[in-house]
Amino acid sequence: MLAVVDRWCGGPVRSLLPRLFFDHFQGTSFVAERAGVPVGFLVGFRSQTDPAVAYVHFVAVAPEARRSGIGRQLYERFFAAASAISCRSVESITSPVNHASIAFHRRMGFAIVPGDGTYDGLPVWRDHAGPGQHRLVLRRPL
Ligand SMILES: CC(C)(COP(=O)(O)OP(=O)(O)OC[C@H]1O[C@@H](n2cnc3c(N)ncnc32)[C@H](O)[C@@H]1OP(=O)(O)O)[C@@H](O)C(=O)NCCC(=O)NCCS
């Protein structure tokens, strides 16, 4: 995953994925393959703070495999895994400039949680990921 993720995401994102995610969250993380070749993955987990909440930390699909239902399948597997351990909602965050991610999450049933500011007309939590790094918080009931 680390060998391909910067290309898939069009920039340096590997630092968001230290090995601990692959070692310690396997029950709620998934790889999608086509003909034995990885074409997408999702890293998620149950919140330690609120066990009713499941959180998607990272999702990516290979550019050449997008818009064919792989992201949906990954999320649906995650929803099932989270429901099986009694989670009642799923949360994620995304950047207000990532229009594909916002559209995807909306189609997957997520609503944007009201934030403490707006960016480009969207409700965001300002400086959520560092100075100037505003983020949308997304939530979907299970
Ligand atoms: C976001 C991402 C994971 C979507 O994966 P995908 O496999 O292309 O999504 P799917 O084909 O399963 O689409 C699921 C739904 O979202 C919609 N959707 C997906 N990408 C979309 C886009 N760019 N614009 C509008 N709608 C989109 C699809 O139309 C589909 O709706 P439907 O099933 O109701 O018809 C993928 O674009 C990606 O890897 N992006 C780069 C990494 C990234 O931004 N990750 C999220 C950061 S939080």
The ligand as a Gaussian input file, in Angstrom:
#p B3LYP/6-31G(d) Opt

LIG

0 1
 C      -12.817000       9.098000      -2.972000
 C      -12.502000       7.754000      -3.627000
 C      -12.021000       6.775000      -2.534000
 C      -13.787000       7.191000      -4.283000
 O      -13.548000       5.853000      -4.701000
 P      -14.297000       5.206000      -5.977000
 O      -13.973000       3.758000      -6.019000
 O      -14.027000       5.986000      -7.197000
 O      -15.853000       5.404000      -5.579000
 P      -17.081000       4.521000      -6.112000
 O      -16.898000       4.191000      -7.555000
 O      -17.306000       3.353000      -5.202000
 O      -18.285000       5.560000      -5.968000
 C      -19.246000       5.502000      -4.899000
 C      -20.233000       6.624000      -5.129000
 O      -19.564000       7.902000      -5.021000
 C      -19.717000       8.628000      -6.230000
 N      -18.455000       9.268000      -6.581000
 C      -17.215000       8.731000      -6.489000
 N      -16.295000       9.599000      -6.946000
 C      -16.988000      10.705000      -7.331000
 C      -16.588000      11.928000      -7.916000
 N      -15.292000      12.202000      -8.197000
 N      -17.549000      12.846000      -8.197000
 C      -18.862000      12.601000      -7.935000
 N      -19.297000      11.424000      -7.382000
 C      -18.358000      10.492000      -7.095000
 C      -20.060000       7.613000      -7.292000
 O      -20.827000       8.172000      -8.338000
 C      -20.840000       6.570000      -6.520000
 O      -22.190000       6.929000      -6.389000
 P      -23.346000       5.814000      -6.618000
 O      -22.794000       4.486000      -6.142000
 O      -24.466000       6.297000      -5.774000
 O      -23.605000       5.831000      -8.070000
 C      -11.436000       7.916000      -4.748000
 O      -11.795000       8.976000      -5.603000
 C      -10.022000       8.182000      -4.245000
 O       -9.265000       7.243000      -3.933000
 N       -9.608000       9.462000      -4.175000
 C       -8.230000       9.812000      -3.736000
 C       -8.014000       9.572000      -2.268000
 C       -8.968000      10.391000      -1.433000
 O       -9.251000      11.538000      -1.726000
 N       -9.450000       9.763000      -0.348000
 C      -10.393000      10.398000       0.563000
 C       -9.704000      11.307000       1.483000
 S      -10.721000      11.519000       2.904000

